[in-house]
């Protein structure tokens, strides 16, 4: 006898993070993300999104 497991619940994908205006690090990460997107490297796009999120979090103004 085969039993089925329960449903799989997936989270809604996160929106792409916006770089913080006036921040050179955020701007560089955004440029890198767009270059990666242009060349079709979506794994690197995802990596850049993670870096932008980490860099532009609530503590951003104290780190820049």
Number of C-alpha atoms within 10 A of each C-alpha: 2 4 5 5 6 6 6 5 6 6 5 6 6 7 7 13 15 13 19 18 8 9 13 12 16 21 16 14 20 21 13 15 22 16 14 18 15 11 9 11 13 13 12 17 21 15 14 23 21 15 17 23 18 13 19 20 11 10 10 13 11 6 9 12
